[in-house]
Amino acid sequence: MSEAASTRTPVALLPSLAPLLHEWLPRQRWFAGKGRPVTGFSLVSATELLPVEGPGAGLLHLLVRVQQPGPPAPSTNDCYQLLLGVRKTLPPYLAPALIGRPTEGPVAGLTVYEGLHDPRLAELILERLRTPGVLGALRFDRFDRGPDIPGGLTARPLDAEQSNSSLVYGDAYILKLFRRVHPGPNPDLELPLALARAGCGRVPAPVAWYESTAPEPYTLGVLQPFLRGSEDGWLLALDSLAGGRSFTAEACALGRVTAEVHAALANALPTVMLRRPQAEHLAAAMSERLDAAAQAVPALKPYAPRLRSAFDAIASLGRHGRAWRAQRVHGDLHLGQTLLGAGSGGPPGPTGSSGSSGSSGDGHWSVIDFEGEPARPLNERRRPQPPVRDVAGMLRSFDYAARTHRPWDPAWAERCRTAFCEGYAEISGADPRTEPELLRAYETDKAVYEVVYEARHRPDWLPVPMAAIDRLAALT
């Protein structure tokens, strides 16, 4: 693509791709607007990472705003990150990545496909991350205390994620690419970077990242160490249930780790106090989410008055002078956001020191994925909140794990919940259960969120959060 043609690309490119994107985008797992028609596209930025007029593959980086009718708003304009490969012909191994062949525009007659499935193009992204600088509308940056990134690492896509995409490089690094992006710092870079600078060894330190430079700043991708050999906390819990084994030691260790991360975040970033106005606002927001959920899932309606009492209790405590400390938190903590390392010493910290390990000799737990709940607005995800929000998320996760086992073992979940809170208290000095009103409110808010999610995406799982709704409603 010549320099002159490149200046015309943003104008001509998107209209030529629009018919293909209309078909391809809604089929992607990370597309958030499923079930609503796409009414149009607008181009935020376009950057040629690799020229498309060469003899091999080219790579286009696009930020595209997608217009759809509501809800939740009368119309939504989500912005998505696309990495499109362009070739004259597609080799057979890339056939599943095909998007289509435009009939007009700058890439007319060429084949457009999902570029992340092309190892050569995926490796090009790592090469850009190895050398900080600006290319078109993109800026590539490195952690000043991070290791040098070796070249020549083989890339492979990781298929397990839903709301984003990931590339693994040589089992050494993992690049998380955010698909639906929002202006402003993404917590999945912001918080691990702050924790790395504070020396916290519980969270993999960002090695490099890239973001847009115009017209608004968007965090687009974060490269971190790939914790090969680590085991997912969710799968470990399921294995424990299937084998009839206790999970209380692991739950207690996770409580300690969560408290460690909270302490590091509180030291690294500002904290605030939630007093009467903030408590009333918090309760009102939870009540609004409950009302919206009851409209979306009628099974919630009979429980709504009793569930709302949990939120009213927070507002009432605020009016009577109660205050709570709020800080940056994980925002979507559950068993699937934790990894247990194979060794007891844990992975190296950002300066080469070993992270601390669980005191019970149960290996090194790491916490990952600080993006928060992707469906919630970015400003809400970045807002300081009481640490008990993360505690409530993990308590709900133990309940989820127990419900996957037949027969259901509620005692297993209760033992894990107790052990987690006890482990948290060992580090923090305060048991989350000593604030029962706040814990109940956050656990109720989380269960309401889960009901809506399961009703929309996994109806067979709806009984899991509904059982929690029944239990929480009885705590009036």
DAFENWO-V390525 format. One record per run of one state. SS is the DSSP state (@ for helix, = for strand, . for the rest). FROM is the first residue (numbers start at 0). TO is the last residue. If there is no record, write none. Layout:
<<SS	FROM	TO> <SS	FROM	TO>>
This chain:
<<.	0	1> <@	2	26> <.	27	36> <=	37	49> <.	50	56> <=	57	68> <.	69	73> <=	74	86> <.	87	90> <@	91	96> <=	97	99> <.	100	109> <=	110	113> <@	114	116> <.	117	117> <@	118	129> <.	130	131> <=	132	134> <.	135	136> <=	137	141> <.	142	153> <=	154	157> <.	158	162> <=	163	168> <.	169	171> <=	172	177> <.	178	178> <=	179	180> <.	181	181> <=	182	183> <.	184	185> <@	186	196> <.	197	204> <=	205	211> <.	212	216> <=	217	224> <.	225	229> <=	230	231> <@	232	241> <.	242	246> <@	247	267> <.	268	270> <=	271	273> <.	274	274> <@	275	295> <.	296	296> <@	297	318> <.	319	322> <=	323	326> <.	327	333> <@	334	336> <=	337	339> <.	340	346> <=	347	347> <.	348	352> <=	353	353> <.	354	363> <=	364	366> <.	367	376> <@	377	380> <.	381	383> <=	384	384> <.	385	386> <@	387	402> <.	403	408> <@	409	427> <.	428	430> <@	431	433> <.	434	434> <@	435	456> <.	457	457> <@	458	472> <.	473	475>>
